[in-house]
Amino acid sequence: MARIAVIGAGMGAMAAAARLAVAGHRVAVYERTGTYGGAVRRFEREGFAFDTGPGLLPLPAVYRDLFVKTGKEALEDVVELVQVDPSARHVFADGTEVALPNASRAGVVEALDEALGAGAGQRWGDFLVRAREAWDRTRRPLLEEPLWPNWQVLAEREPYPSVPHKRLLRTRRAGTLAEIGAWELRDERLAALLESHALGYGLDPRTVPASAAVLPYMDHAFGTWYVRGGMRELARAVYERCLKRRVEFGFGAEVTGILEKDGRAAGVELADGSTAEADFVVADVDPARLRALTQRPLDADGDVRADDPVLPRPGRFTALLALRGGREPGAVHRTVVHAPDNQAELDFLASPGGDRPVFPTVTVLRPDDPALAPDGEHESVVVSAVVPAQTARDDEGTVRCYTDFLLEAAERAVPGLRERLLWHEVRTPAHTEAETGAPTGAVPAPALAAGRGRFLYPANTTRLPGLYRVGGWSHPGGGLPHAGMSGALVAGLIVEGPGFRGSQ
């Protein structure tokens, strides 16, 4: 039985802790804040409750596997999963609207043809077929296996089978998500639909590789799910699973250093001056903080991807709305209100500046969940957008401007919103930074192939034997399912050793 110290109580850290405890190890988690879950948190006021992190769960199979492997219990036995249908309603800049069925290619094709014109649905359906090919080519190396030592193969090879396109007397193939939209979808609204999956993580579709096509494919293939009571219930279930497996938690326990002995990780040092010895250390922190804890580089020389990856620096700006009056019949759970000026939004995300912020793409979540409101005569709504982090921190005028943007967009999704609004709370990227420690409150995206490795993440192993990375800032990247996958990979590497190659 090994002693294992886990830094942080995020979803990836808890997934690893539960799996390691089941394998017979003694696991202690040290969390600097007062609670578990990382970014998966809840805000409560006057009988209203709101998810302040992820609001939906893609790829629930990851957490189904976690609960089966750590207690032979179905995920649905500990939380109530609800499939969101329609998956989303999209409101485009020209006023066109379309509601897309959940996990139904035929239904999506029909809906797009009806809303955008004949042929639009078929072009999107054909794109999904190509996106599936990219998914099949990258699923194992990017999600189910530790990062390959020769990760450059993933970095250089574009897995998305782009359609040949004649441009300026040359035949070209799409190399970015934006080029897929322009050359293969050939409709500004379809392009906006495609790009919204990248914008949700602060990724610029003009520079993100075509392999990002796997993001909308995941939504389509595996559906969109909601956890009754809010996504915080999923964090609670994972935390309680850890407790049942006798994982120890220390809250308000900030780790200030990683102990080394005989050239390997040997425990952690805490802010109160105490130490905790361990045979292995698992860190759920961003790369910069991990380097500070060790005071040494953790990756091979020349590995520009691993120690300083190009990660999305924008953060999430959120408004929590308490409304009088219940949801109207037929209300949609998720509405995406696309930016009125797509080019201006992308330019501002890439190089924030100018006299005032730019109207972003906004997501409005309206769960049909009595647990989130005082009674049936009220409703809680979460409205969010990804914005340049530095534009929404301390500047009251900018915060007010973004709040107005979000409320204006929310009116496209919630009838009579201004008259129904009782109060609202605003959360800037600074709140995320305080809760997760991520610099500027940045939102980590899932790992992506191609792009010269700029969208890959540090491996779960490090140059310091006995020290492992877990969570959204390590392989395979951000997002709830990816965090759970990182926990499985780290547990496998510790239990089975460096020869571990992932689940079969």
N, C-alpha and C positions, 0 to 999 in steps of 0.2 A: 504493500500500500504506500503510495507516494503522497507527500504533502504538496498541495497545489494552491498558490496564491493567485487570485484573479483581481485585476485592477479594473474597477468599474462594474456597474450592474446594468449595463445596457442589454438589449435583446440577444446580441451575439454572445456576450459574456455569460449570460444566464443559460443560454442553450448549451454552451461548452461545459459550464459547471454541472448542469444536470446530467449530461452524458458521462462526464468524468466520475461523478459520484456513483453512478450506477455501475461503473467499471471497478469500483472498490477503492477509489482514491479519497483522501480527506481533502475537502475543498473549502477554502475560505475566500469570501468576496469582500473587497474593500471599496466602498463607494463614498466619494467625497461629499455628495449631497445627502439629503435626508430620505431619499426614496429610490426605488428601482425603476427600470424601464428606459433609461436614457431619454430619447426624444419622445417616447410614447407616454404622454402625460395627459392629465385631465385638469381643467379649470372648473371650479364650482362657485356659484354665487346665487343666492336667493332661490334655490330650488332648481336652477338651470345647471346643466353640465355640458362640457364641450371637450372634444379631443383637440389637443394643441399640437400634436404631431401627425403622423400618418392617419388618414381617416378611412382608408379602405385596405383590404388585404388581397393582393394578387398571389397566385400560386400557393394556396393553403396546404398543399401536399407536404410542404417543408415542415410545417408545424404538426401536421398529422403524423409524420415520421418521428418527430421529436417525442411526442407523447406515447406512441407505440413503443419506441426504443427505450424510453425511460420509465415505463410502468405498465406496458401492455394495456393502454387505455386510449380510447378514441378521442380525438380533439373535440368532437361534438359532445362528448360526455362532460367536458369541463367548461365549454363556452357554447353559445348558440350562434351558429353561422347562418347568415342570410345571403342568398345570391341576389345581387343588385340588378334589377331589370326594369327599364333599360339600363345598359351599362353607363351611358352618359347621354345627355342632351347637349348638342353643340350649337352655339349662337355665333354665327360668323359676322365679319365686319360689315358685309352688305345687307345684313338683316335676315339672311337665310338661316333656317333652323332645321336640325335633324336629330331625332332620337335613335340611338343605335342599340339594337337588341344585344343581350349579353350572350357571348359565346355561340353565335349563330351566323355562319358565313352567309348563308342564303338570306337570312333576315336582314343582315347589314347591307348586302348588295341591293335588295329590294328597297330598303329605306333610303339609301343614297340615290338610287335612280329616281325615286319619287321626289326627293327634295332638291337634288342638284341637276337632274336631267338625265336622260337615257345615256347609258355608257359609263357614267360616273361610278356606279356600283361595280360594274365589271372590271374597270381599271383598278379599283381598290381591292377587289377580290383577287385579281391576278397578282397584285403586289403582295398580298398576304401569302400566296403560294410561294413566291420568291423569298419572303421573310421567313417562312417555315424552313426553307433550305438553309438559310443563314443560322437559324436556331439549331437545326440538326447538326450543323458543322461545328458549332461552338458550345453547345450545352455541356458536354462533359469537361472539356479543358477549362471552361470559364466558370462553371458552377459546381461540378461534382468531384473535381480532382484538385489536389494542391497545385499551385502554379508551377508550370514546367520549368526546370532549370534553363532550358533553351526557349524561354518565353518570347524571344525575338521572332520565332516562327508565327506566333499569334499576332505579333505587332506588324508584321510585314504583309501578311496574306489577308486580303479582303474576302470575307466569306459570303458577302451578299452578291448573288448572281445578277448583276445589273444588265439591263436591256441595252443593246447597242443603239447609239443615238448619233445621227449625222448632224454635225455642227461646224459651220465654217469650212465646209468641204472635207471635214475630218470625221471619222467615226470615233465617238467617245463613249465612255461608260460612266455612270454616276459613281462618284467617290465619296460624296457626302449626303447627308439626309436631305439637305435643301435641293441638291441636284436630282435626287429621286423624285421629289415633289414636282420640280419644274419639267423634267424630261420624261418621266414615266407616268405620273398622275395627271399632269397637264390641266390642272384646275386649281386656282388659288385657294379655294375652300378645302379641297382634298389635301393640298399641301399644308394648310394650316392645321388640319386634323392630324396629319402625320407629325408635324413639328411640335405640336403641343405635348407629345410624349417626351420629347427632349427638353423642352422649356420647363416642364415640371421639375426637372433636376437642375435647372440653371445652365443647361448645355446649349451652345449656339449651333443651330442646325447647319449653318454655313461651314462650320469647321469640324463638327462631329462626324465620324466615319459612317459610311452607308450601313455598317453592321448594326447601327442603332435601330435598324428596322426590327430587331428582335423585341424592342420595347412595346410597340403596339401589338406585335404578334402574341406576346405573353398575355396581354389583356384579352385578346380575341380567343386564344386557344384554351386558356385555363379559367377564364371568367373573372369577374370582379365580385368580391365578397365583403360583407360587413359583419362585425361581431356585435351582437345585441348587447346593449349597455355601453357601447363605445369601444374603441380599440384598446383603451386602457385595460379592459377586461382580459384581453389576450396577455398583456404584460403581467397582470395579476395571476393568471393561470400558470404562466411559466415560472413566476416567482414561487408560487405555492408548490409547484412540482419540485423545485429545488429544495424547498424546506422539507418536503416528504422524503427526499433522498439524502437528508441531513447535511445539506450545504449550509455553512455558517455565513451570516451576513454581518458586516460592520458598517453602519451608516455614519456619516459625519467623519469618516476615516480617510483622510487625504493621503495618498502615497506621494512622497517627495523624492524617492530614489529607489533604485533596484540594486539589491546587494549582489556582489559577485564573490565567488570563492573558487579557487583552482580553475579559473578561466571559464566559469559558467554561472548562470543566474542561480542565486542561493536564497532569495527571499526579497522582502520589501522593507523600506524604511518609511515610517509614518510621520505626519506633521507634528505629532506630540513628542517626537523623539524616540518612540519605541520602534522595535523591529519585529518582524515575523519571518522566521526561517521557512524555506520551502525548497522542494526538489525541482519544481517547475514554476514559472511565472507566466501568466496569460494576461496580456494587456489589451483592454478595449479603449484605446485612446488614439488621438490623431498622431501622425508621424512626427510632427515637431515636438509634441510633448513627450513622446517616447524617447526621442533623442536626448531631450533634456533630462529625463529620468536616468538614462544610462551614461550620459556624458561621453558618448562614442558613436561613430557611424555604425549602422546595423546591416548594411548591404555591401555587396561586392563593389570595388572601385570601378567607376565608369558606368555603373548601372543607373542611368539618369532617370529611368522610370521608377525605380523602387523607392528611393529615399525622398524624392521630391516630385511626385507625379503631378500632372496637370489636372487638378481636381476643380470642380465647379466652386468658385468662391462666392457667388450670390447666395443670399439667405432667403428665408420665407417670412413674408409680412402677412399677418393674419388679423382679421377682425372677428370677434365672437359676438353674435347678435342675439339678444333676448327679445322675442316678439310676443305680442299679445295676439290671441287667435290661433287656432290649430291649423295644421296643413290642409290645403284644399284637396278634394278628390283628384287623383291622377297626378299629384305632385311628383316630380322626378328627384331621386336621391342626389344625383350629381349633374350639375350644369357647368359647362366650360364656355365662358364668354371670351371670345377671341379679341385680341387687341385691334383697335380700329386702324392702326398703322403698324403693320408687321415689321417693316424695315426699320422704322424708328425704334421699336421695341428691341430688336436685335442689336442695333447700334448702341443703344443705351446700356444694355446688359454687358456688351463687350467693352465699352469705354464710357462709363458713367460720367456725366458732366452736363454742362448747359445750365440754363437758368432755372429749369424746373424738371421734375421727374416726368417720365413718359408713361402713358396709360399701358399697363401690362395685360397679358392674358390672365384671366381670373377664374378660379374654380370655386363653385358654390356647392356646399354639402348640406343637404336637408334630410337627415336620417328620419325614417318613420319609426321612432323609438320613444315610447312613453317614459323610459328611464331618464331621458335627458331634459325633461321639462317638468315644472311643478304639477301640471295636470293637462288634460286634453285641450284646454283653452289657451295654451301657450306653445311656443315652438322655439327650439334652439337651432341656430344656423351658424356654420363656420364658412367664412369667405377668406380665400388666401391667394397670394401671388408670389412668385419668385422675383426678387428685386436685387439690385446691387447692394450688398450689405452696408457699405459705408453711407448710403443715401438715406438710411432709415434707422439711425442709431440715436443721435442726440439732438438732431435738428427738429424742433417742434413744427416748423413750417412744412418740412418735408413729410413728417409723420402725418400731419393733417391732410396734406395733399394726397398721399397714398390712401388714407382712410376714405377720403371723398371718392377716389377712383373705385375702391372696393365696394362702397355703398352704391355708387352709380351702376356698377356691373351687376350687383346683387338684385337690383330692381328689375333686371331682365329675366331673373329666375324666380323671384318671389313677388307675387302680386301685392300691391299696396304696401310695400315694405316700409316706406317712410312713415306712414300713418300707424303702422303696427309696432314700430321700434320703441321698446321700453328703455333700453340702455345698450351700450356696447363696450367691449374691452378690446384694446389693441395690443398685439404682441409683435415686437420687432425682432430682427435677427439677434439683437443683444440678449433677448430672453433665451433664445436657443443656445447662445454661447454660454450663458450662466448655468444652464441646466445640463448641457452636454460637454462643455469644455472645448467644443470645436471652434477654432479661430473664426471670428466674424460671423459665427452662427451658420457656417456653410452647410449646404445640403449635399451629402455624398451621393453620387450616381452609381448605378450598377457598372461593373467592369464591362468593357467593350473591346472586341478584337480590332485589329488594323490600327490606323492612326499613328503608326510608328511607336506604339506602346504608351502613348500619352494618356490613354484611358484605361490602362491597367493599374492595379494597386499593388502595394508591397506584399510579398509572399507572407504566408502565415508563420513561416520559420524566419529566424534572424541569424546573423553571424555570431551572436552570443548564444552558445548552447544552453538549452533549458528555458529560453525566452521565446514566447510565441505571441503573434498578433491575432486579434479577433475583432469582429464588428465591421461597421460600414467603412472604416478607413483602411481596411486591409482586404486582401483577396477573399471573396469575389466582388466586394464593393457594397454600395449602399442599397437601401430598401429593406423592408421587413423580411421577405423570403431570403434575400442574400445574406442578411445578418444571421439568420438561422442556419444557412448553409456553412457560413464561416465557423460557427460553433461546432458543427459536425466534423469539419475538416480538422480543426485544432484538436478535438477529442481523439480523432483517428490517428493523428500524428503522434500524440503523446502515448496513447494506449498501444498502438501497433508499431510505432517507431518510424524512421525516415522512409521505410519501404512502403508505407501506406499510400494507396493510389485511389482512394475514394470508394464510395459505395458502388456495388455492381448491380 
